């Protein structure tokens, strides 16, 4: 076997091993649980209240059981270009929020994505902002999760019209929450205390996000982080729901909890596949972030607790906290990071192990999409750019393989002269490579470089919302999903539906894009004559079609990338071979392949007789 074929076999084995490992580690997504399923709870099963004996330094956001669903309380409407919903006056909860620009599916009558839900509905999920007592004020004299606020100003929250909620505790203090929202996904809550009493009071402001149970559409996919996401003084923490439930039990509250020391900057919240909620305290003031889980009620809670605030008689003191609730759009999150001084906010998108590749790859893809106006064509343009960047390495690799092919006669002579002396054979080969300036490993370098790029692009396509429901041409309406066409119904010519995704039949009934992928790999092979060794012939004959079926369930955007990559590689190899005097006979190699199969079939038939 010559070294060129050895390199090709090694590249094939490496690629096949990668795809097999990928298929095992990252199986197809499970179908989500029915989001319309109802829960038994009709009230907010909150976390237990903090122990009154806890010192001021250890204080966290108090959590008391709700007595009735917040859905029954009076509400203030929320209307922005991106959001619609309402705020409950019970607790001042932001607990009813839909993302108006996003649908659950591609169907015309599909429901709008509903991010936050009040208690009493399935997957209750909300944020609220209150005060914990510290000094000079009783626990029932500060607003909490069940406080019924009144409207002081405003009747509808829009980017142009803020609203102010007020609550008089009857003991000389008036609490206010002034709420504003921008035209994307960021709320700002200005909490204040006006002290009309005769003595100073001290309280600790907090914000919390409470989630009842794991989300019903949890993907549980290895490549994707879902759960708690927290930035603490520049350090990112990602904790899955299963790990949150394993926190050490906090005896003061009888819940699993993880507490951090006071931090000077950061944020905390929950991230889903495409959506996120995040508390962002004032980045100029220290605060403490905490994550909790109550296993008796299956409630997750993320909270940010600020330093105690002392208010003298006749004074009014406040603190500001931002609350992000929306889609993880790269451009919007980058805006909040760069212009809103939310340090490290782009890391809330799960860029993965190869973040040093996924971040610039997506930034380039986003730029190309903005220029071209179609994400599918942007992926093809991205492939061209990536291939251009690695072309010098690819060129050296192809040249090295061509030189090794030229050295084949001399290598055969070495084998004959060395006989069974393997050491002499190796020394002779090394000298031959050195004299002719040939690197036998160079042929594998493009494949090895392609692996992290492939992983990074897969991560980008799977994780980023910009690929969700992004169309390309014709039947490709969602580049983040597999090709919906099916060999099972001859790509829509027959009236029956394609097999359900995730089934064995769906794996076999592949679509048009995977077939194009298989054909492009097959054509790339035909640049060179088939190897003479029967084992090698079999491997090369089956490899394109094995990959075709294995990649059939991958996202359409990734398959488009692979097809474009194969076509560009074919063109590059053809041009380089021609520049070195070789004349690839693609059609001749295809014809000889069919001739060999025909001859083999005739031989088998003759043996049978």
Residue pairs with C-beta under 8 A, 6 or more apart in sequence:
1 9
1 531
1 533
1 536
2 404
2 405
2 408
2 411
3 404
3 411
3 440
3 443
4 401
4 404
4 405
4 443
4 528
5 531
5 533
5 536
6 440
7 401
7 440
7 441
7 443
7 444
8 443
8 540
9 536
9 539
10 444
11 443
11 444
11 447
12 539
12 540
12 543
14 444
14 447
14 448
14 451
15 447
15 451
15 547
16 543
16 546
16 547
18 451
18 454
19 547
19 550
19 551
20 550
23 550
25 222
26 221
26 222
26 223
28 501
28 502
28 553
29 219
29 221
29 502
30 219
30 220
30 502
31 502
32 216
32 217
32 218
32 219
33 216
33 217
34 216
35 122
35 123
35 216
35 217
36 122
37 122
37 216
38 122
39 121
39 122
39 123
39 124
39 212
39 213
41 119
41 120
41 124
41 212
42 69
42 119
42 120
43 65
43 66
43 67
43 68
43 69
43 119
43 120
44 65
44 66
44 69
44 70
44 119
44 124
44 145
44 210
44 212
45 65
45 66
45 212
45 294
45 297
45 298
45 299
46 63
46 64
46 65
46 66
46 145
46 210
46 294
46 297
46 299
47 63
47 210
47 253
47 255
47 292
47 294
47 297
47 299
47 301
48 63
48 253
48 254
48 255
48 294
49 62
49 63
49 64
49 253
50 59
50 60
50 61
50 62
50 63
50 132
50 252
50 253
51 252
51 253
52 139
54 252
56 134
56 135
56 204
56 308
58 252
58 259
59 132
59 134
59 204
59 305
60 132
60 206
60 253
60 259
60 288
60 290
60 303
60 305
61 130
61 132
61 206
61 207
61 208
61 290
61 301
61 303
61 305
62 130
62 132
62 139
62 144
63 145
63 208
63 210
63 301
64 144
64 145
64 146
66 90
66 119
66 145
66 146
67 146
68 90
69 118
69 119
69 120
70 88
70 90
70 91
70 93
70 95
70 118
70 119
70 120
70 126
71 88
71 96
71 118
71 119
71 120
71 121
72 90
72 120
73 88
73 89
73 90
73 148
74 88
74 89
75 86
75 87
75 88
75 89
75 96
76 86
76 87
76 89
76 151
76 154
76 155
76 156
76 157
76 163
77 85
77 86
77 155
77 156
77 157
78 84
78 85
78 86
78 87
78 94
78 96
78 97
78 156
78 157
78 158
78 181
79 156
79 157
79 158
80 158
80 159
80 181
80 182
80 183
80 184
81 100
81 101
81 159
81 183
81 184
82 99
82 100
82 101
82 183
82 184
82 185
82 326
82 327
83 97
83 98
83 99
83 100
83 181
83 185
83 325
83 326
84 97
84 98
84 100
84 112
85 96
85 97
85 98
85 116
86 96
87 93
87 94
87 95
87 96
87 157
87 163
87 179
88 95
88 96
88 118
89 148
89 149
89 150
89 151
89 165
90 146
90 147
90 148
90 149
91 128
91 130
91 143
91 144
91 145
91 146
91 147
91 149
92 128
92 129
92 130
92 143
92 147
92 149
92 165
92 177
92 179
93 118
93 126
93 127
93 128
93 145
94 116
94 126
94 127
94 128
94 179
94 187
94 323
94 325
95 116
95 117
95 118
95 119
95 124
95 125
95 126
95 127
95 128
96 116
96 117
96 118
97 114
97 115
97 116
97 325
98 112
98 113
98 114
98 115
99 112
99 113
99 114
99 115
99 275
99 326
99 327
100 112
101 327
102 112
102 113
102 274
102 327
102 468
102 469
103 110
103 111
103 112
103 113
103 469
104 110
104 111
104 112
104 113
106 469
106 477
106 478
113 275
115 125
115 275
115 277
115 325
115 326
116 125
116 126
116 127
116 277
116 325
117 123
117 124
117 125
117 126
118 124
118 126
119 126
119 212
122 216
123 211
123 212
123 213
123 215
123 216
124 210
124 211
124 212
125 209
125 210
125 211
125 212
125 215
125 277
126 209
126 210
127 207
127 208
127 209
127 210
127 277
127 279
127 323
127 325
128 145
128 207
128 208
128 210
129 177
129 189
129 191
129 205
129 206
129 207
129 208
129 321
129 323
130 142
130 143
130 144
130 145
130 147
130 191
130 205
130 206
131 142
131 143
131 144
131 175
131 191
131 193
131 203
131 204
131 205
131 206
132 142
132 203
132 204
132 206
132 305
133 139
133 141
133 142
133 203
133 204
134 202
134 203
134 204
134 308
135 201
135 202
135 308
135 310
136 199
136 200
136 201
136 202
137 171
137 173
137 201
137 202
137 203
138 171
141 169
141 170
141 171
141 173
142 169
142 175
142 203
143 149
143 167
143 169
143 175
147 167
148 167
149 165
149 166
149 167
149 177
150 165
150 166
150 167
151 163
151 164
151 165
151 166
152 164
152 165
152 166
152 176
153 162
153 163
153 164
154 161
154 162
154 163
154 164
155 163
156 163
157 163
157 179
157 180
157 181
158 181
159 180
159 181
159 182
159 183
162 178
162 179
162 180
162 181
163 178
163 179
164 176
164 177
164 178
164 179
165 176
165 177
165 178
165 179
166 174
166 175
166 176
166 177
167 174
167 175
167 176
168 174
168 175
169 175
171 197
172 195
172 196
172 197
172 198
172 201
173 193
173 194
173 195
173 196
173 197
173 201
173 311
174 193
174 194
174 196
175 191
175 192
175 193
175 194
176 190
176 191
176 192
176 193
176 194
176 318
177 189
177 190
177 191
178 189
178 190
178 192
179 187
179 188
179 189
179 190
180 187
180 188
180 190
181 187
181 188
184 326
184 329
184 332
184 335
185 324
185 325
185 326
185 327
185 329
185 332
186 322
186 323
186 324
186 336
186 340
187 322
187 323
187 324
187 325
188 320
188 321
188 322
188 323
189 207
189 320
189 321
189 322
189 323
190 318
190 319
190 320
191 205
191 318
191 319
191 320
191 321
192 316
192 317
192 318
192 319
193 201
193 203
193 309
193 311
193 316
193 317
193 318
194 311
194 315
194 316
195 201
195 311
195 312
195 313
195 314
195 315
195 316
196 313
196 314
197 313
198 313
199 313
200 310
200 311
200 312
200 313
201 310
201 311
202 308
202 309
202 310
202 311
203 308
203 309
203 311
204 305
204 306
204 307
204 308
204 309
205 305
205 306
205 309
205 319
205 321
206 303
206 304
206 305
206 306
207 279
207 281
207 303
207 304
207 321
207 323
208 279
208 301
208 302
208 303
208 304
209 269
209 270
209 277
209 279
209 301
209 302
209 303
210 299
210 300
210 301
211 270
211 299
211 300
211 301
212 298
212 299
212 300
213 298
213 299
213 300
214 241
214 300
215 226
215 272
217 272
217 273
218 226
218 241
218 272
219 226
219 273
220 226
221 462
223 352
223 458
223 459
223 462
223 463
224 273
224 350
224 462
224 463
225 238
225 240
225 271
225 350
226 240
226 241
226 271
226 272
226 273
227 238
227 239
227 240
227 241
227 243
227 244
227 270
227 271
228 237
228 238
228 239
228 240
228 244
228 268
228 269
228 270
228 271
228 291
228 300
228 302
229 236
229 237
229 238
229 239
229 268
229 269
229 270
229 271
229 276
229 278
229 348
230 236
230 237
230 239
230 266
230 267
230 268
230 269
230 289
230 291
230 302
231 237
231 265
231 266
231 267
231 268
231 343
231 344
231 345
231 347
231 348
232 260
232 263
232 266
232 289
233 263
233 264
233 265
233 266
234 265
234 343
234 344
236 344
236 347
238 350
239 291
241 300
244 256
244 258
244 291
244 293
244 300
245 256
245 293
245 295
246 256
247 256
247 257
247 258
247 291
247 292
247 293
248 256
248 257
248 258
249 255
249 256
249 257
250 256
250 257
250 259
250 292
253 292
255 292
255 293
255 294
255 295
256 292
256 293
256 294
256 295
257 290
257 291
257 292
257 293
258 290
258 291
258 292
259 288
259 290
260 288
260 289
260 290
261 288
262 286
262 287
262 288
262 307
263 286
263 287
263 288
263 289
264 286
265 283
265 343
266 289
266 343
266 344
267 278
267 279
267 280
267 281
267 289
267 304
267 342
267 345
267 348
268 278
268 279
268 289
268 291
268 302
268 303
268 304
269 276
269 277
269 278
269 279
269 302
269 324
269 348
270 276
270 277
270 300
270 302
271 328
271 348
271 350
273 463
274 327
274 328
274 465
274 468
275 326
275 327
275 328
276 324
276 325
276 326
276 327
276 328
276 348
277 323
277 324
277 325
278 323
278 324
278 325
278 348
279 289
279 302
279 303
279 304
279 321
279 322
279 323
280 321
280 322
280 323
280 324
280 342
281 287
281 304
281 306
281 319
281 321
281 322
282 306
282 319
282 320
282 321
283 341
283 342
283 343
285 306
285 307
285 319
286 306
286 307
287 304
287 305
287 306
287 307
288 304
288 305
289 302
289 303
289 304
289 305
290 302
290 303
290 305
291 300
291 301
291 302
291 303
292 300
292 301
292 302
292 303
293 299
293 300
293 301
294 301
304 321
306 319
306 321
309 317
309 319
310 317
311 317
322 340
322 342
324 336
326 332
327 465
328 348
328 349
328 464
328 465
329 465
329 466
330 346
330 349
330 362
330 363
330 366
330 464
330 465
330 466
331 366
333 345
333 346
333 348
333 349
334 345
334 346
336 342
336 345
337 343
337 344
337 345
337 346
346 359
349 463
349 464
350 459
350 463
351 358
351 359
351 459
351 463
352 358
352 455
352 456
352 459
352 463
354 452
354 455
354 456
354 459
357 452
357 453
357 456
358 456
358 459
358 460
361 382
361 386
361 453
361 456
361 457
361 460
362 460
362 464
362 466
364 382
364 385
365 375
365 378
365 379
365 382
365 460
365 466
366 466
368 378
368 381
368 382
369 375
369 378
369 466
371 378
372 378
372 381
374 471
374 472
375 466
375 467
375 470
375 471
375 472
375 479
375 557
376 470
376 471
376 472
376 473
376 476
376 479
376 556
376 557
376 560
377 472
379 479
379 557
379 560
379 561
379 564
380 560
380 561
380 564
382 561
383 561
383 564
383 565
383 568
384 564
384 568
386 453
387 394
387 565
387 568
387 569
387 572
390 446
390 449
391 572
393 445
393 446
393 449
394 446
394 569
394 572
395 572
395 576
396 439
396 442
396 445
397 442
397 443
397 444
397 445
397 446
398 572
398 573
398 576
398 577
399 576
399 580
400 438
400 439
400 440
400 442
400 443
401 442
401 443
402 576
402 577
402 580
402 582
403 436
403 437
403 438
404 438
404 440
404 443
405 582
407 432
407 436
407 438
410 432
411 429
411 432
414 425
414 428
414 429
414 432
415 425
417 428
418 424
418 425
418 428
432 438
433 439
433 440
450 565
454 562
457 558
457 561
458 554
458 555
458 558
460 467
461 467
461 479
461 480
461 555
461 557
461 558
461 561
462 480
462 555
467 479
467 480
467 555
467 557
468 478
468 480
469 477
469 478
469 480
470 478
470 479
470 480
470 557
471 477
471 478
471 479
472 479
472 556
472 557
472 560
475 483
475 484
475 485
475 492
475 512
476 483
476 484
476 513
476 556
477 484
478 484
478 556
479 555
479 556
479 557
479 560
480 555
480 556
480 557
481 555
481 556
482 501
482 511
482 552
482 553
482 554
482 555
482 556
483 510
483 511
483 512
483 513
483 514
483 552
483 556
483 559
484 498
484 511
485 491
485 492
485 498
485 511
485 512
485 513
486 492
486 498
486 499
486 506
486 509
486 510
486 511
487 508
487 509
487 510
487 511
487 515
488 496
488 498
488 499
488 505
488 508
488 509
489 495
489 496
489 497
489 498
489 509
491 511
491 512
498 506
498 509
499 505
499 506
499 509
500 506
501 553
502 553
506 553
507 549
507 552
507 553
508 549
510 548
510 549
510 552
511 552
513 556
513 559
513 560
513 563
514 548
514 549
514 551
514 552
514 559
515 548
516 563
517 547
517 548
517 551
517 559
517 562
517 563
517 566
518 544
518 545
518 547
518 548
519 544
520 562
520 563
520 566
520 567
520 570
521 543
521 544
521 547
521 548
521 566
522 544
522 545
523 566
523 570
523 586
524 566
524 569
524 570
524 573
525 540
525 543
525 544
526 586
526 589
526 590
526 593
527 570
527 573
527 574
527 577
527 584
527 586
527 589
528 584
528 589
529 585
529 589
529 592
530 536
530 537
530 540
530 541
530 589
530 592
530 593
530 596
531 537
531 540
537 596
541 593
551 558
551 559
551 562
573 584
574 584
574 586
577 583
577 584
578 584
